[in-house]
Each structure stands twice: as C-alpha cells, then as structure tokens.
Amino acid sequence: MKVWLLLGLLLVHEALEDVTGQHPPKNKHPKEPGENRIKPTNKKVKPKIPKIKDRDAADATPKTQSIMMQMTDKGRFQKPAATLSLMAGQTLELRCKGSKIRWSYPAYLDTFKDTRLSVKQHERYGQLTLVNSTAADTGEFSCWGQLCNGYICRRDEAKTGSTYIIFTEKGELFVPSPSYFDVVYLNPDRQAVVPCRVTVLSAKVTLHREFPAKEIQANGTDIVYDMKRGFVYLQPHSDHQGVVYCKAEAGGKSQISVKYQLLYAEVPSGPPSTTILASANKVKGGDDISVLCTVLGEPDVEVEFRWIYPGQKPRWVSFNRMKGP
C-alpha cells in the first residue's frame, strides 16, 4: 500500500513540473513574419491634448477690418490713422466699402445743417465729403455697414471704420464752441464731460474753478482728461457743482475756453419719450401731408430717427442731439 502511495505522489510531482515549465501561448494563432510583437496591455493610455498657443487663440477670434479709406491731396486712397491732424481749409473725403453704409460725425455739423458736408451712397461704397474745414469740425468720423432683414437693420460689427480728425487752425487752441456759456449736468449714475478739446496735440490742458478760484486736479481717480472728449468726471457728486473753465498752453501761447456751469441732478436717467403728430388724419390723392416726430428727454443724448411709411423703403435720418427737455 505504501509503495502505491509513493508511486502516486511521484507521478503528481512530475506532472506539476511539466505544467510549471510550460509557457502559455501569447496569441491564439502563431506569429506571422513581420507581425507586430509588442505585447498587448490592458493599461489605459491617457490621450495627449495639444496645447493651444495664445497666438492661435487670438487668430481664432474674427478680426474686424477697417472699411474706411481717405483720399489724400495727391488723389490716392489710404487707410486713415486712428488720429489725424489736418490743416483747416483742407477738403476731407472719406469712403467706406459697402452698399449700405451709415455715418457718424461731429454733432456740430448736424446742428446747423451745414452745407459744407455731403454724404452719398454709391453702388459699392459710401462717401463723405467736407469742404472748407474749420477747427470746429474736429471730432470722430466713423462708418459701418448694415445687415438688413426687410425694414429692420442692425449694425455689422465686422465692417466698421473710424478716425479722430483734428483740424488745426491758426489762433485756435480749443475746438470752438457755438456758445460762450454751456451747461453740463452731473448725474450720480453716469459720467459727466466738460468738453474742453484741443486742436494741438502737444497742448497742456488744465481745469479751473471760477469761484473760489483754483485749479482742479485731474487725478485719474475722480477726474481724467481725454483728448477726444475733455475732462471726464467719473463719479459726479454735488461737490463738483459750480462754474469751471479750461486753460490750454502750447508754443508759448495760452487760451481760455468758454465757461461751463456744472449742475447736479439727483434724478436717475431714463429713456426719452416720443410723440408723433400728422397734419391731417384723412387726405385726398395728391394732397400734401406733414408728420412731426418729437423726442423729449435728457440733454446731450444722441437721437436717431428712422422713418417707415407704406410703399417706401425706410429712410434714415442722421444723428441729432437733444438740448433739453
């Protein structure tokens, strides 16, 4: 009995040695010549995400290309700089590419319906021409295309152009004002501007209070100076009330601006109100009719009129600026 038991143990031992000496097949089928011999693995490989450079990100953002061109004295066209300085008396001609071009220009030219200004729409471009320019014409000139769906049009932000033009005139350091005294309203919920703009880029401009007489510092916190706008009150309050004026110095000369009465109005701003009135409610064919549209609101707010009437395309009227309620 012991012999058979020992014999059985020997057979089991040899069988275990044979099993441990064998290697399991790596694949179910034999390798072919040239076959990839990299061992398969169950380890998950994290995909590498390519880093996007800042420049690539910037390129992905759609760029706005200026559609404005300026005609030079030599009859050539060039893209105008952000700020231009021209001599008073020069003729200004700007063109903007597009079949539906809108324009914005200094309100001074609209206030007096100046015949020196001409705006035309051609088949492929809009044209603005200003003759016999003066220092009072200094300001921002801009244009933009329109995207229209029937009577509804909106500004095409991808097709715009603008330039700030300074018309330099002998003896004028400030952009002339149509009046000798102006009122600036101070509202607590928006900025207020004392429009002391100059016609000489190198001019030093300071702000002064008439009484008590002292210079008001533009410290960059409460008050800042912007060449294109004037002295900007960032957070107006009642202490800013009073009569102020500006002083400019350039080339050994100095000049005083008109005076501005700063009035504090602690009333929140709101939308303007409109009324429309026709000369008659019923007319016969061939008769004339007039329609008056009136807008009442806060002063120095730009108002845009658009007329729509049966059988006609919408007619756009240039910007107007309200002078008071």
C-alpha positions as CSV (number, residue, x, y, z in Angstrom):
1,M,0.0,0.0,0.0
2,K,2.8,2.3,0.8
3,V,4.5,1.6,-2.5
4,W,1.5,2.6,-4.4
5,L,1.1,5.8,-2.4
6,L,4.7,6.8,-3.1
7,L,4.3,6.0,-6.7
8,G,1.2,8.2,-7.0
9,L,3.0,11.1,-5.3
10,L,5.9,10.8,-7.7
11,L,3.5,10.9,-10.7
12,V,1.8,14.0,-9.3
13,H,5.1,15.7,-8.7
14,E,6.3,15.1,-12.3
15,A,3.0,16.4,-13.7
16,L,3.3,19.6,-11.7
17,E,6.9,20.2,-13.0
18,D,5.7,19.7,-16.6
19,V,2.9,22.3,-16.1
20,T,5.1,24.9,-14.5
21,G,7.8,24.5,-17.2
22,Q,5.4,25.3,-20.0
23,H,4.6,28.9,-21.1
24,P,1.0,29.9,-22.0
25,P,0.7,31.0,-25.6
26,K,0.7,34.7,-26.1
27,N,-1.7,34.6,-29.0
28,K,-4.2,32.0,-30.2
29,H,-2.5,31.9,-33.6
30,P,1.2,31.7,-34.4
31,K,3.1,34.8,-35.3
32,E,3.5,35.6,-38.9
33,P,6.7,37.2,-40.2
34,G,6.7,40.9,-39.8
35,E,3.8,40.9,-37.3
36,N,3.9,43.4,-34.5
37,R,5.4,41.7,-31.5
38,I,4.5,44.4,-28.9
39,K,2.7,42.8,-26.0
40,P,-0.9,43.9,-25.7
41,T,-1.8,45.6,-22.5
42,N,-4.9,46.5,-20.6
43,K,-3.4,49.7,-19.3
44,K,-5.4,52.8,-20.3
45,V,-3.4,55.4,-22.1
46,K,-4.4,59.0,-21.4
47,P,-4.8,60.9,-24.7
48,K,-2.4,63.8,-25.1
49,I,-4.3,67.1,-25.8
50,P,-2.2,69.5,-27.9
51,K,-1.6,72.9,-26.2
52,I,-3.1,75.8,-28.0
53,K,-0.8,78.8,-28.1
54,D,-2.2,82.2,-27.3
55,R,-1.4,83.3,-30.8
56,D,-3.6,80.5,-32.2
57,A,-6.4,81.5,-29.9
58,A,-6.1,85.1,-31.0
59,D,-6.2,84.0,-34.6
60,A,-9.4,82.1,-34.0
61,T,-11.2,85.3,-33.0
62,P,-12.7,87.0,-36.0
63,K,-10.8,90.2,-36.8
64,T,-12.6,93.4,-37.6
65,Q,-11.0,95.0,-40.7
66,S,-11.5,98.7,-41.3
67,I,-13.6,99.5,-44.3
68,M,-12.6,103.3,-44.3
69,M,-10.3,104.9,-46.8
70,Q,-9.1,108.5,-47.0
71,M,-8.4,110.4,-50.2
72,T,-5.1,112.3,-50.0
73,D,-4.1,115.5,-51.6
74,K,-2.4,113.5,-54.4
75,G,-5.6,111.8,-55.3
76,R,-4.6,108.5,-53.8
77,F,-6.5,106.5,-51.2
78,Q,-5.0,105.2,-47.9
79,K,-6.3,103.8,-44.6
80,P,-6.6,106.7,-42.1
81,A,-4.7,106.5,-38.8
82,A,-6.6,106.4,-35.5
83,T,-5.9,110.1,-35.1
84,L,-5.3,112.5,-38.0
85,S,-4.2,116.1,-37.9
86,L,-5.2,118.3,-40.9
87,M,-4.9,122.0,-41.6
88,A,-8.2,123.9,-41.6
89,G,-9.4,124.7,-45.1
90,Q,-8.5,121.3,-46.4
91,T,-11.1,119.1,-48.1
92,L,-11.8,115.9,-46.4
93,E,-13.1,112.9,-48.4
94,L,-13.7,109.5,-46.7
95,R,-15.0,106.4,-48.3
96,C,-16.3,103.2,-46.8
97,K,-16.8,100.0,-48.7
98,G,-20.4,98.6,-48.8
99,S,-23.8,99.1,-50.3
100,K,-25.5,100.1,-47.1
101,I,-23.2,102.5,-45.2
102,R,-24.1,104.6,-42.2
103,W,-22.0,107.5,-40.9
104,S,-21.4,109.3,-37.7
105,Y,-19.6,112.7,-37.5
106,P,-19.3,115.7,-35.1
107,A,-22.8,116.8,-33.9
108,Y,-21.7,120.4,-34.8
109,L,-22.2,119.6,-38.5
110,D,-25.7,118.4,-37.9
111,T,-26.8,121.1,-35.6
112,F,-26.5,123.8,-38.2
113,K,-27.3,121.6,-41.2
114,D,-24.0,122.5,-42.7
115,T,-24.0,122.6,-46.5
116,R,-20.2,122.0,-46.5
117,L,-20.9,118.4,-45.6
118,S,-22.0,115.9,-48.2
119,V,-22.9,112.2,-47.6
120,K,-23.7,110.0,-50.6
121,Q,-24.3,106.3,-51.1
122,H,-22.9,104.8,-54.2
123,E,-23.4,101.2,-55.5
124,R,-20.3,99.8,-53.8
125,Y,-19.3,102.4,-51.3
126,G,-20.4,105.3,-49.1
127,Q,-18.8,108.7,-49.5
128,L,-18.4,111.6,-47.0
129,T,-17.0,114.9,-48.2
130,L,-16.3,118.0,-46.1
131,V,-15.1,121.2,-47.8
132,N,-13.7,124.4,-46.2
133,S,-13.0,122.6,-43.0
134,T,-12.6,124.6,-39.7
135,A,-11.3,123.8,-36.2
136,A,-14.9,123.4,-35.1
137,D,-15.2,120.3,-37.3
138,T,-12.7,118.4,-35.1
139,G,-14.1,115.1,-33.9
140,E,-14.7,111.4,-34.6
141,F,-15.7,110.4,-38.1
142,S,-16.9,106.8,-38.3
143,C,-18.8,104.5,-40.6
144,W,-20.3,101.0,-40.5
145,G,-22.1,98.6,-42.7
146,Q,-25.7,97.3,-42.1
147,L,-27.3,93.9,-42.1
148,C,-30.9,94.3,-43.0
149,N,-33.9,92.0,-42.9
150,G,-36.7,93.9,-44.5
151,Y,-37.2,97.2,-42.7
152,I,-35.1,96.0,-39.7
153,C,-31.4,96.8,-39.9
154,R,-28.6,96.3,-37.4
155,R,-25.0,97.4,-37.3
156,D,-22.5,95.0,-38.9
157,E,-19.7,94.9,-36.3
158,A,-17.4,93.1,-38.7
159,K,-17.5,96.1,-41.2
160,T,-16.6,99.4,-39.4
161,G,-14.1,102.2,-39.7
162,S,-13.3,105.3,-37.7
163,T,-10.8,108.1,-37.3
164,Y,-10.5,111.1,-35.0
165,I,-9.6,114.2,-37.1
166,I,-8.1,117.4,-35.6
167,F,-8.4,120.4,-37.8
168,T,-5.6,122.8,-36.8
169,E,-6.5,126.5,-37.2
170,K,-4.2,129.5,-36.5
171,G,-5.1,131.2,-33.3
172,E,-7.3,128.4,-32.0
173,L,-6.1,126.0,-29.3
174,F,-9.6,124.9,-28.3
175,V,-12.2,123.4,-30.6
176,P,-14.6,126.4,-30.9
177,S,-17.9,126.2,-29.1
178,P,-21.2,127.5,-30.6
179,S,-21.9,129.4,-27.4
180,Y,-20.0,131.4,-24.8
181,F,-21.6,129.6,-21.9
182,D,-22.7,126.0,-21.6
183,V,-24.4,123.8,-19.0
184,V,-23.1,120.3,-18.0
185,Y,-25.4,118.1,-16.0
186,L,-24.0,115.9,-13.3
187,N,-25.8,112.7,-12.8
188,P,-24.8,110.3,-10.0
189,D,-25.2,107.2,-12.2
190,R,-23.1,108.2,-15.2
191,Q,-20.1,110.1,-16.3
192,A,-20.1,113.9,-17.0
193,V,-17.9,115.6,-19.5
194,V,-16.6,119.1,-19.7
195,P,-15.8,119.2,-23.5
196,C,-12.5,121.1,-23.5
197,R,-11.0,119.6,-26.6
198,V,-7.8,121.0,-28.2
199,T,-6.6,121.3,-31.8
200,V,-2.9,121.0,-30.9
201,L,-1.8,117.5,-29.8
202,S,1.1,118.9,-27.7
203,A,-1.1,121.4,-25.8
204,K,-1.2,121.2,-22.0
205,V,-4.8,121.5,-20.7
206,T,-5.9,122.3,-17.1
207,L,-9.3,122.6,-15.5
208,H,-10.1,125.6,-13.2
209,R,-12.9,126.6,-10.9
210,E,-14.1,130.2,-11.2
211,F,-15.1,130.7,-7.6
212,P,-13.3,130.1,-5.4
213,A,-10.5,130.5,-8.0
214,K,-8.4,127.4,-8.1
215,E,-7.1,124.7,-10.4
216,I,-9.0,121.4,-10.3
217,Q,-6.5,118.5,-10.5
218,A,-7.3,115.6,-12.9
219,N,-6.0,112.9,-10.5
220,G,-7.1,110.0,-12.7
221,T,-9.4,108.7,-10.0
222,D,-12.3,111.2,-9.9
223,I,-11.4,113.3,-12.9
224,V,-9.4,112.3,-16.0
225,Y,-8.6,114.2,-19.2
226,D,-9.4,112.6,-22.6
227,M,-8.2,114.4,-25.6
228,K,-11.1,113.3,-27.7
229,R,-13.8,114.1,-25.0
230,G,-12.4,116.6,-22.5
231,F,-12.4,116.5,-18.7
232,V,-14.4,113.4,-17.6
233,Y,-16.0,113.3,-14.1
234,L,-16.0,109.5,-13.4
235,Q,-18.3,109.7,-10.4
236,P,-20.1,113.1,-10.3
237,H,-21.4,114.3,-6.9
238,S,-22.8,117.6,-5.6
239,D,-19.4,119.0,-4.5
240,H,-18.5,119.3,-8.2
241,Q,-21.1,121.9,-8.8
242,G,-20.1,125.4,-9.9
243,V,-18.6,127.3,-12.9
244,V,-15.5,126.0,-14.5
245,Y,-13.3,126.7,-17.5
246,C,-10.3,125.2,-19.2
247,K,-6.9,126.7,-20.0
248,A,-4.6,125.4,-22.8
249,E,-0.9,126.2,-23.4
250,A,1.1,125.4,-26.5
251,G,4.0,127.0,-28.3
252,G,4.3,129.8,-25.8
253,K,0.7,130.8,-26.2
254,S,-2.3,130.3,-23.9
255,Q,-6.0,130.4,-24.3
256,I,-9.1,130.2,-22.1
257,S,-12.1,128.1,-23.1
258,V,-15.8,129.1,-22.7
259,K,-17.3,128.7,-19.2
260,Y,-19.3,125.7,-18.1
261,Q,-22.0,125.6,-15.4
262,L,-22.0,122.3,-13.7
263,L,-25.4,121.4,-12.3
264,Y,-26.0,118.4,-10.1
265,A,-29.3,116.5,-10.9
266,E,-30.0,113.7,-8.4
267,V,-32.6,112.1,-10.7
268,P,-31.8,108.7,-12.3
269,S,-31.6,108.8,-16.1
270,G,-34.4,107.2,-18.1
271,P,-35.4,106.6,-21.8
272,P,-36.8,109.6,-23.8
273,S,-40.5,109.9,-24.7
274,T,-41.7,110.3,-28.2
275,T,-44.8,111.8,-29.8
276,I,-45.9,111.7,-33.5
277,L,-48.4,114.1,-35.0
278,A,-49.8,114.3,-38.5
279,S,-51.2,117.5,-40.1
280,A,-54.3,115.6,-41.1
281,N,-55.8,112.1,-40.5
282,K,-57.5,111.9,-43.8
283,V,-56.4,113.4,-47.2
284,K,-57.3,113.0,-50.9
285,G,-54.9,111.8,-53.5
286,G,-52.4,114.4,-54.5
287,D,-52.8,116.4,-51.3
288,D,-49.7,117.2,-49.1
289,I,-49.3,115.9,-45.6
290,S,-46.7,116.5,-42.9
291,V,-45.7,114.3,-40.0
292,L,-43.9,115.7,-36.9
293,C,-42.0,113.4,-34.6
294,T,-40.8,114.9,-31.3
295,V,-38.5,113.4,-28.8
296,L,-38.2,114.7,-25.2
297,G,-35.5,113.6,-22.8
298,E,-32.2,114.4,-21.1
299,P,-29.9,116.9,-22.8
300,D,-26.9,115.9,-24.9
301,V,-28.3,112.5,-25.7
302,E,-28.0,111.3,-29.3
303,V,-31.3,110.5,-31.0
304,E,-31.6,108.6,-34.2
305,F,-34.8,108.9,-36.4
306,R,-35.9,106.3,-38.8
307,W,-39.0,106.8,-41.0
308,I,-41.1,103.9,-42.3
309,Y,-44.2,104.5,-44.4
310,P,-46.3,102.5,-46.8
311,G,-44.7,101.7,-50.2
312,Q,-41.3,103.1,-49.4
313,K,-38.0,101.9,-48.1
314,P,-37.0,103.1,-44.7
315,R,-35.4,106.5,-44.7
316,W,-32.6,107.1,-42.2
317,V,-32.0,110.5,-40.6
318,S,-28.6,111.4,-39.2
319,F,-27.9,111.7,-35.5
320,N,-29.4,114.6,-33.6
321,R,-28.5,115.7,-30.2
322,M,-31.2,116.8,-27.7
323,K,-30.5,120.1,-25.9
324,G,-33.0,119.8,-23.1
325,P,-36.5,118.6,-22.1
